[in-house]
Amino acid sequence: MKDTELSEQDISTKKVIPALVAAGWDIDTQIREQVTFTAGRINVYGKLVTRGERKRADVILYYKPKELFLMN
């Protein structure tokens, strides 16, 4: 299968994560995939308050190993 036929998630799983593990990152404690890391910007318009889009990352790396990740 050519790289152009792979989805973004396939590329992450088959190419990016193995490269990170080969570089010494621990998959269980230092790497997380598809993570929401903000709740979104708060927008205030007079008395109306809304929240903007959440920010997501395909991969987040933790410099210091975490004990256990909480599953979403």
Buried (B, 14 or more C-beta within 10 A) or exposed (E): EEEEEBEEEEEBEEEBBEEBEEEEBEEEBBBBBEEEEEEEEEEEEEEEEEEEEEEEEEBEEEEEEEEEEEEE
